[in-house]
Amino acid sequence: MQSKTKGTIFILISAVFYASYGIWSKLMGHSFGEFTQAWTRGLFLLIIIILLNQKLKIYKPFKKSDWPWFIMIALAGGINQAPYYYGFQHLDIGTATLLFYASLVIGGYLQSKLALKEQFSKSKIISLIIAVLGMSLIYRFTLTSSQIIPALFTCLAGFLGASTVVLTKKLSSNFHELQIMIGYFVMQVVFNLPLALILHETLPAFSHSSAWLAQLAYAISLFLANFTAIEGFKYLEGSVGSLIGMAEILFGVLFGLLLFGEILTPSTIIGGLLIILAASLPSLLEIKKQGS
């Protein structure tokens, strides 16, 4: 399998699991506090990786030059939960989603340029514009002056989300995915547990099995989404991987239609087609260039 095809497949798989977050959140309802669901997931996955390391012996020492990248990735994975939650609590769902994903893909482009020294062709710039246009057709945007701070936090969450996958390219060729991911889960506990204690959030009773099963499914999805995303970005340029990762939006729309009876509108269809075009345009033009 060619490396780019392999990378695309892994990122599409990750998009399915990322898109499933909304399903598990709905099933969990208000049983967990937002910060409590974050730190309990992080703790569970941290324990799983430690146990896997005992069996697989995946850990190997970082070089001095690797530590800054590992720390930045870990901090991004741990911090982004709080601004994401804050933004979605204080903005319309359409506005928050649009800002988050726009910041995610733009952040992926910027970090690819600054950290990975990626060169941008005209097709990549055009794809970015098409992608943002497609998202704006799917999600409604409204913003008042009192919502500027939540909007900024939502954009921050998107930018940090980009860091958790794009910057892993600095490590993924030398270190196992699980070793990179362990930083996410350590920071999820470190940042979210104190916030949960400050806000006096409590755990739901274990007899509330549906909430705990949804939390377990969320944790498994989080694990698989990040694992496959890191693997996929290993084989693709950061900007291209960011565009393909927007398939998460399409899978999210599909889940909404199939599971929650949401309505498919003409603007959603057009927006979805534009996102597909944006994700495929760089590869299509590259194939055309090679064939000419």
Stockholm file with secondary structure:
# STOCKHOLM 1.0

chainA/1-292         MQSKTKGTIFILISAVFYASYGIWSKLMGHSFGEFTQAWTRGLFLLIIIILLNQKLKIYKPFKKSDWPWFIMIALAGGINQAPYYYGFQHLDIGTATLLFYASLVIGGYLQSKLALKEQFSKSKIISLIIAVLGMSLIYRFTLTSSQIIPALFTCLAGFLGASTVVLTKKLSSNFHELQIMIGYFVMQVVFNLPLALILHETLPAFSHSSAWLAQLAYAISLFLANFTAIEGFKYLEGSVGSLIGMAEILFGVLFGLLLFGEILTPSTIIGGLLIILAASLPSLLEIKKQGS
#=GR chainA/1-292 SS CCHHHHHHHHHHHHHHHHHTHHHHHHHHTTSSCHHHHHHHHHHHHHHHHHHHHHHHCCCCCCCTTTHHHHHHHHHHHHHTHHHHHHHHHHSCHHHHHHHHHHHHHHHHHHHHHHTTCCCCCHHHHHHHHHHHHHHHHHSCCCCCGGGHHHHHHHHHHHHHHHHHHHGGGGTTTTSCHHHHHHHHHHHHHHHHHHHHHHTTCCCCCTTCHHHHHHHHHHHHHHHHHHHHHHHHHTTSCHHHHHHHHTHHHHHHHHHHHHHHCCCCCHHHHHHHHHHHHHHHHHHHHHHHHHHC
#=GC SS_cons         CCHHHHHHHHHHHHHHHHHTHHHHHHHHTTSSCHHHHHHHHHHHHHHHHHHHHHHHCCCCCCCTTTHHHHHHHHHHHHHTHHHHHHHHHHSCHHHHHHHHHHHHHHHHHHHHHHTTCCCCCHHHHHHHHHHHHHHHHHSCCCCCGGGHHHHHHHHHHHHHHHHHHHGGGGTTTTSCHHHHHHHHHHHHHHHHHHHHHHTTCCCCCTTCHHHHHHHHHHHHHHHHHHHHHHHHHTTSCHHHHHHHHTHHHHHHHHHHHHHHCCCCCHHHHHHHHHHHHHHHHHHHHHHHHHHC
//
